[in-house]
Amino acid sequence: MIILENLKPLIFDTHAHYDDKVFSANLDDLIFSLKQSGVGGIITCGINKETSFKAIELAERYDIVYAAVGIHPENVEDGDKISDIKLLLNHEKCVAVGEIGLDYYWNKENKPKQEEFFKAQLELAKEYDLPVLVHDREAHGDMLEILKQYKPKGVVHAFSGSVEMSEEILNLGMYLGIGGVLTFKNAKALPSVAKNAPLDRILLETDAPYLAPEPFRGKTNHSAFIKYTAEKLAEIKQIPLNEVLTATFKNAQNLFKI
């Protein structure tokens, strides 16, 4: 664990998975260290019934942690029901429906099932007046069509589309989730997307324990590493680091009503 210097303003990680077994042995120590490193908010996300309940448990245990609950597109065949997730939406620290969406990378054969679950959870988000955390992998066209239909509040997590697509997402009133991929040498459109997007419509995230930024690529990611993504965004936009951290922290507070 690398402890970064105290950062003011604080870091808000809008997408992580602290239920992952890689964190289970020392999560108390890790959360304490993250707070010392300037992390002031974390949203840990469910991907099925089990992890959604775990997200709520973690939010109850740690003051800086909030929960998002949902069924991920890779898990729509596992037998979990939307009604299982609905039970959690009234919890005081449940701030979003997610991680939900479409993923055609692993399975293109169950598109109808993925769309059924995605749309049902978008309806839930509207019913409970919650934002959504949207997963979109190799499904840009269908994703955009559905988002235009439902017009949810929320963020497209780990945004991987073009500048043109990002503008369509922004026109819907949604945010762009940007993480460690921005620092990768082989990042394609994302630097241009980040440069083009207004700072008040960007959220920073980790997807911890995955997608650690340079210089920690390939290692276990955690929320303090957002500093490196923020530094890259500041470089791209030619603005101070503190301006990036201040704005993105405020963006998270505004969207998730924290």
ZAMARGU-4260 file (C-alpha; in steps of 0.2 Angstrom, whole numbers, plus 5000, padded with zeros to 4 digits):
<rodrens>
0) 5000/5000/5000 | 5007/5017/4995 | 5002/5031/5005 | 5000/5047/4996 | 5002/5064/5004
5) 4986/5072/5011 | 4976/5080/4997 | 4964/5094/4999 | 4952/5095/4991 | 4947/5077/4993
10) 4946/5062/4981 | 4929/5055/4976 | 4930/5038/4968 | 4913/5035/4959 | 4916/5017/4954
15) 4925/5003/4964 | 4922/4985/4969 | 4928/4984/4987 | 4919/4968/4989 | 4932/4959/4979
20) 4941/4945/4988 | 4958/4954/4985 | 4953/4967/4998 | 4946/4955/5010 | 4961/4952/5021
25) 4965/4970/5025 | 4950/4981/5021 | 4949/4990/5037 | 4967/4995/5036 | 4965/5000/5018
30) 4950/5011/5020 | 4960/5020/5035 | 4975/5023/5023 | 4964/5029/5009 | 4956/5042/5021
35) 4974/5047/5026 | 4978/5049/5007 | 4964/5061/5004 | 4950/5050/4999 | 4933/5057/5005
40) 4921/5047/4995 | 4919/5030/4987 | 4905/5021/4978 | 4906/5003/4979 | 4896/4994/4966
45) 4886/4978/4965 | 4885/4967/4950 | 4873/4954/4956 | 4862/4951/4972 | 4876/4945/4983
50) 4888/4959/4979 | 4874/4972/4980 | 4870/4966/4998 | 4889/4967/5001 | 4890/4985/4995
55) 4876/4990/5007 | 4886/4981/5021 | 4902/4990/5016 | 4893/5007/5016 | 4886/5004/5033
60) 4903/4999/5040 | 4913/5014/5033 | 4909/5032/5033 | 4916/5037/5017 | 4909/5022/5007
65) 4892/5023/4998 | 4883/5009/4989 | 4877/5006/4971 | 4866/4991/4968 | 4862/4982/4952
70) 4864/4967/4941 | 4878/4968/4928 | 4875/4962/4910 | 4887/4948/4913 | 4877/4941/4927
75) 4859/4942/4919 | 4859/4923/4917 | 4863/4919/4935 | 4846/4918/4941 | 4846/4934/4952
80) 4830/4944/4951 | 4827/4963/4949 | 4816/4962/4964 | 4831/4957/4975 | 4839/4973/4970
85) 4824/4983/4973 | 4824/4979/4991 | 4840/4989/4994 | 4836/5005/4985 | 4828/5013/5000
90) 4844/5011/5011 | 4850/5028/5016 | 4868/5025/5009 | 4862/5018/4992 | 4865/5032/4980
95) 4864/5024/4963 | 4858/5009/4953 | 4873/5000/4946 | 4883/4993/4939 | 4870/4990/4925
100) 4871/4991/4906 | 4876/4981/4890 | 4892/4970/4887 | 4894/4962/4870 | 4912/4958/4872
105) 4909/4941/4881 | 4892/4936/4875 | 4883/4943/4860 | 4870/4929/4861 | 4860/4936/4875
110) 4857/4953/4869 | 4838/4953/4872 | 4841/4947/4890 | 4854/4960/4893 | 4842/4974/4886
115) 4828/4967/4897 | 4838/4969/4913 | 4845/4985/4908 | 4828/4993/4904 | 4820/4986/4920
120) 4834/4994/4931 | 4833/5010/4922 | 4814/5010/4926 | 4819/5006/4944 | 4831/5021/4944
125) 4817/5033/4938 | 4805/5026/4951 | 4817/5029/4965 | 4824/5045/4958 | 4842/5038/4958
130) 4856/5040/4946 | 4863/5025/4936 | 4881/5018/4934 | 4881/5012/4916 | 4892/4998/4909
135) 4895/4999/4890 | 4907/4987/4882 | 4906/4985/4863 | 4888/4990/4863 | 4889/5009/4859
140) 4875/5009/4847 | 4862/5000/4857 | 4867/5008/4873 | 4865/5026/4866 | 4848/5021/4858
145) 4842/5015/4875 | 4849/5030/4885 | 4840/5042/4873 | 4824/5032/4876 | 4825/5033/4895
150) 4835/5049/4898 | 4842/5043/4915 | 4852/5053/4927 | 4869/5045/4929 | 4886/5042/4922
155) 4893/5031/4908 | 4906/5021/4918 | 4924/5019/4910 | 4919/5029/4895 | 4926/5021/4879
160) 4917/5029/4865 | 4922/5043/4853 | 4921/5061/4855 | 4905/5062/4845 | 4897/5049/4856
165) 4903/5058/4872 | 4894/5073/4866 | 4878/5064/4864 | 4880/5057/4881 | 4883/5075/4888
170) 4868/5081/4878 | 4857/5069/4888 | 4863/5077/4904 | 4874/5063/4909 | 4892/5062/4915
175) 4907/5053/4909 | 4917/5041/4920 | 4935/5042/4917 | 4948/5031/4926 | 4966/5025/4924
180) 4964/5021/4906 | 4967/5039/4903 | 4985/5037/4908 | 4989/5022/4897 | 5001/5025/4883
185) 4989/5016/4871 | 4973/5026/4876 | 4965/5030/4860 | 4950/5042/4859 | 4949/5045/4878
190) 4962/5059/4879 | 4952/5069/4866 | 4936/5065/4875 | 4943/5071/4891 | 4949/5087/4883
195) 4933/5091/4874 | 4921/5087/4889 | 4917/5101/4902 | 4925/5098/4918 | 4909/5099/4927
200) 4903/5084/4918 | 4917/5072/4922 | 4918/5060/4936 | 4934/5051/4942 | 4934/5033/4946
205) 4945/5017/4948 | 4935/5001/4945 | 4946/4995/4959 | 4954/4982/4960 | 4955/4984/4941
210) 4963/4996/4928 | 4976/5004/4939 | 4984/5019/4931 | 5002/5022/4926 | 5014/5019/4934
215) 5004/5005/4943 | 4996/4997/4928 | 4993/4979/4931 | 4994/4980/4950 | 4979/4981/4962
220) 4970/4997/4960 | 4963/5007/4974 | 4955/5024/4976 | 4971/5034/4981 | 4977/5031/4964
225) 4964/5043/4957 | 4977/5056/4960 | 4987/5050/4944 | 4971/5050/4933 | 4968/5068/4940
230) 4985/5073/4936 | 4984/5067/4918 | 4967/5076/4916 | 4975/5092/4923 | 4989/5090/4910
235) 4977/5087/4896 | 4966/5102/4901 | 4981/5113/4906 | 4973/5117/4923 | 4979/5114/4941
240) 4977/5097/4949 | 4967/5105/4963 | 4955/5112/4951 | 4952/5095/4944 | 4950/5087/4961
245) 4938/5101/4967 | 4927/5100/4952 | 4926/5081/4951 | 4922/5079/4970 | 4908/5092/4968
250) 4902/5083/4953 | 4900/5067/4963 | 4891/5076/4977 | 4879/5084/4965 | 4875/5068/4955
255) 4873/5057/4970 | 4866/5069/4982 | 4879/5067/4995
</rodrens>
